[in-house]
Amino acid sequence: MDYNKLYETWLENANDEFVQNELKSIADDPKAIEDRFYRELEFGTGGMRGVIGAGTNRINIYNVRRATQGLAEVIKSQGQADMDAGVLIAHDTRNFSDVFALETAKVLCANGIKVLMFDGVHAVPEASFGIRNLKAAAGVVITASHNPKEYNGYKIYGPDGGQFPPDSADKVLKQMEKIDVFTGIKIMDADEAKAKGLLNIISKDEDEAFLDAIQTQSINPGIAKKLGDSFKIVYTPFHGTGSRPVKAILKRLGFDNVIVVKEQDVPDGNFPTVKSPNPEDKEGFTIAIELAKANDVDLIIGTDPDCDRAGIVVRDSNGEYRCLTGNQVGALLCEYIMSAKQEKGLLTPKSTIVKTIVTTRLASAIAKNYNAQIVDVLTGFKYIGEKMTLWETTGTNKYEFGFEESYGYLAGMHARDKDGVVASMLIAEMAAWYKTKGMSLYEGMQDIYKKYGYYAEKTVSVVMKGKDGMAKIQQTMDNLHKSSPTEIAGYAVCEVKDYLNRICVANGKTSTLEGFPLSDVLEYSLGDGVSYVIVRPSGTEPKVKMYFGTMSKNSMEDAEAMLDKMYDSMKAVLE
């Protein structure tokens, strides 16, 4: 069916007021109609994520219901035990998140599946923990993480608390393909679902159980009391779900002097105080930095709307406030956790750090220093979670810490997704530990560079919106798969890893790339032995991303100069 016919079908059948109003408003705008109906919103291992609005290429109650009916069919096929174990539902503070969460519950209940629903907004890590702790068969979280306010999303989790792997997501997608978005979905009234015992609100005890699990990951639990009121933190939840759990865990650890950014401590899906609720962007910390200056604060912590990511701002040796990257924070946490565990005799030959392939290789140097293993996985924390679950079963490795460059970290086995709550706790504790040594986190990062080398990374993204943009993204990747560059920044490309075609070409020899699922990713290693470029389309936004990494034994300036040369060599690919 072409997009104009789809538009007419939705105009005739969609009875939701928000959707109807938007459909009518674009009646005379062919490009707007095309953009909303030229494809279905992509459903994959991360579920769905897209702009809120009307149409097949938008997230709305109809597409949420359809995805949920697909999930319901899969759960029903697994038997009554899974239907009774139920599905846990959580949502963040975004626009329509509460609406989409309730629609999800109503569809599941109509299919005879028990629902365990949080009362009010809850963070992603709380949902991941809750699925495991309550032994649910699956979970759904309504969130678009750190995306702009126009977005929302629908994430499905398995019984291990991790995001659905590809084979499980494919099962849901196959069921969705059979379902008519208007006539093929069962829906039950919420009051009826409660009366039948199908819709259940999760007890507040679960919040405390989550915090109990987080607290066990504390490495220096008495450090806050040692410093007293002299140690101050500014915290911002960016209008999101982190407010309650982050403030609670910091208080438990004795961090009593936490100054909260009041303007950003209000749940609001429009994120009125920031351009984007992303802790990667310094702009979002503007109010927090002013508050830190006024109160002589060394550390600022910010968590994104669903509190699975944490970003920090620290004061450097010149008194300037600087954002640390996800790679830098991850390296700091690696060094802090591994050194403390070594000191306490807790490391074993099985101890392992897990990171994604686009994450700093400084982690590998740190792992080597502590005689630990390092394991690389594809981009997406679900792959880190998969390793954790596998090792929990086989005992072949001992998970110590996992992280990704996009500000996601997890210490502990309580969850299978990145956790901004445990990250905030450990970052605060780590900063306090450095302060007892007369150092800031910035100075701690410089010590790590002196110890291991000056590792530098840079990520460049190019947004390509709409139907034409999607075609350009695909063409860009197709061209690179067919013909890889032979030289970057004056160095020969000595190895090419093609994760889509599962091949590795090194020194003119081709071998099979083992151990990774198929993914549209290309990795180029350069002849200097330390530099690399990775190219991939974003899994959540219409953009192509390039990751550059290198290392200098001499200085950060040398490393950053090499990054610039690599970017200059590759930027034509994105034009």
Number of C-alpha atoms within 10 A of each C-alpha: 7 10 18 14 11 18 21 12 12 21 19 10 12 18 12 12 9 13 20 17 14 14 21 10 11 13 13 9 9 11 13 14 19 19 18 23 24 20 15 13 19 16 17 20 19 22 23 24 26 21 20 19 21 26 28 22 21 25 24 23 24 23 23 21 26 26 26 25 26 23 26 25 16 18 22 15 11 12 10 13 12 19 23 15 19 28 33 30 28 29 31 30 25 28 18 20 22 17 13 25 24 20 21 28 29 25 27 31 28 20 19 18 25 25 30 24 22 22 14 12 20 26 28 32 26 26 28 30 25 27 29 21 17 16 17 24 23 27 28 27 27 31 28 26 24 22 20 18 20 14 22 28 26 25 23 28 30 21 23 23 30 29 29 25 18 13 11 17 22 15 14 24 20 12 17 22 12 11 15 11 21 16 9 13 19 17 18 16 14 18 12 14 23 14 10 13 12 23 24 19 14 17 12 10 8 17 17 14 15 22 18 13 16 23 19 13 18 19 17 14 16 13 21 25 15 14 16 13 13 13 22 23 22 22 28 28 29 34 29 29 27 32 25 16 22 25 21 16 21 23 15 15 19 19 24 17 16 18 18 19 21 14 15 24 18 17 20 18 22 17 22 15 17 19 13 19 29 24 28 23 15 16 16 21 27 13 16 25 25 13 18 24 14 9 13 15 21 25 26 29 25 30 32 27 32 31 31 26 30 28 28 27 25 23 22 15 11 6 11 12 22 16 20 19 20 24 25 23 24 29 25 22 23 22 20 19 20 24 17 15 16 13 10 10 9 12 19 15 11 15 20 21 24 27 28 21 18 26 25 27 24 23 27 18 17 23 21 12 13 17 17 21 20 18 16 19 21 20 21 21 25 22 24 28 24 20 17 26 18 12 14 14 10 9 12 11 20 18 22 23 22 28 30 26 23 22 27 24 27 29 23 19 18 21 27 30 30 29 30 29 32 28 29 27 24 24 24 24 24 22 23 28 22 16 18 14 9 9 14 22 26 23 16 19 17 14 13 18 22 13 12 16 19 21 24 25 23 17 17 14 16 16 16 17 15 16 16 11 14 17 12 18 21 14 12 18 20 12 11 15 18 7 9 14 13 14 16 21 17 13 15 15 24 17 20 24 22 22 21 15 15 18 15 19 17 14 9 8 8 13 11 13 17 10 9 13 14 14 15 19 21 21 22 24 21 23 16 14 11 13 26 24 25 19 23 21 22 17 18 16 15 19 21 23 19 24 22 25 24 26 27 19 14 12 14 17 12 15 21 20 12 20 25 14 13 23 19 12 15 18 12 8 14 18 8
